[in-house]
């Protein structure tokens, strides 16, 4: 059953007796869940920033999660999640989402992550007056290359792009996708990179850490992200074997992130086959990963595609040496094209060479104060600015419609419905 955390079960969001414009309805931010992933974190940051501005805001999701407790003065509507994969749960929630939006009468709807776009698109059919913002949080075409689902991805991206009042891309590379050409020409594409709260990360990184590898003082690599083929962990395990053979014999690998049982078993079998059974550990989601990241010999982001990795920005704030695949979304820009870390191809041999370099005490490249150039406050401010402009467009359009219905008198007042000319 859908649940709400709104003070009362419904916000007073309809038109007031004083003729408030439609923007008095809440800004609705939609994501699947408020777990620990980047989409959920960005949803919380934007929602809190809007609430601090006294803007009515509602977060709608299928289920809560640990980040729900970080929302401050924000209405939360949980639609309920059915068992099964996320795509199926979203599809089955379509009519609940549509009903929720019809009741809320939002001034703007923001789909915060790629996974949600199609269900938001479907839920808004027939609600043409509601501005919608789609945040392209990851490379929607999965880096290109051979992908049997590429035609479907192209079609869905084109559908969303045609529907959007605004498209917010987290990197320039995503904004340049062919499917977005018409939207770019129409001025409907904006780039808002992710940012990082460096002071918060630095504070959390100083927390005590009793992980056995930290206690032992043995060098290890750390990778942060869900166990999914996108993250390219199989190639990273192979790269670890090559790096150990090239002189880093004691090096180990710690993977932090939500685990798919099947993917974890596959990676564990691969590690065992390479003689790395004791050198690779899967820790699952960790409430505070930063002490483990800060104490690592290097952080590695081997992804075959990304949008703008939050964990990469957090690694910059931790000051740890970084290796990232050039294909990992905005990694080249975040690392200053090699100035603040080492970029490599997403292949084992190239990653291994980069790992060997970044674990050398004198040859490694440290990020310095790079995180200060990528503040979270700026990213959130930009996102709120986009939403505010879209909301303003709705008000302008409504005022124009009102003006056509009730032409102004010579003194500038609006004619009422019963006034004579």
Secondary structure, DSSP 8 states (H G I E B T S, - for coil): --EEESSSSS---S--TT---GGGS-EEEE-SB-SSSHHHHHHHHHHHHHHHTT--EEEEESB--GGGGG--S-EEEE----SS-HHHHHHHTHHHHHHHHHHHT-SEEEE-SGGGHHHHHHHTTT-TTSEEEEEE-S-TTTTSSS-TTHHHHHHHHHHHHHH-SEEEESSHHHHT-GGGHHHHHTT-EEE----B-HHHHHHHHTS----HHHHHT--EEEEES-SSGGG-HHHHHHHHHHHHHTT-TT-EEEEES---HHHHHHHHHHHHHTT-TTTEEEEE--TT-HHHHHTSSEEEE--S--SS-HHHHHHHHHT--EEEETTSTTHHHHTGGGTSSEEE-SSHHHHHHHHHHHTSTTT----TTGGGGSBHHHHHHHHHHHHHHHHHHHHHHHHHHHHHHS-B-TTS-B--TT---
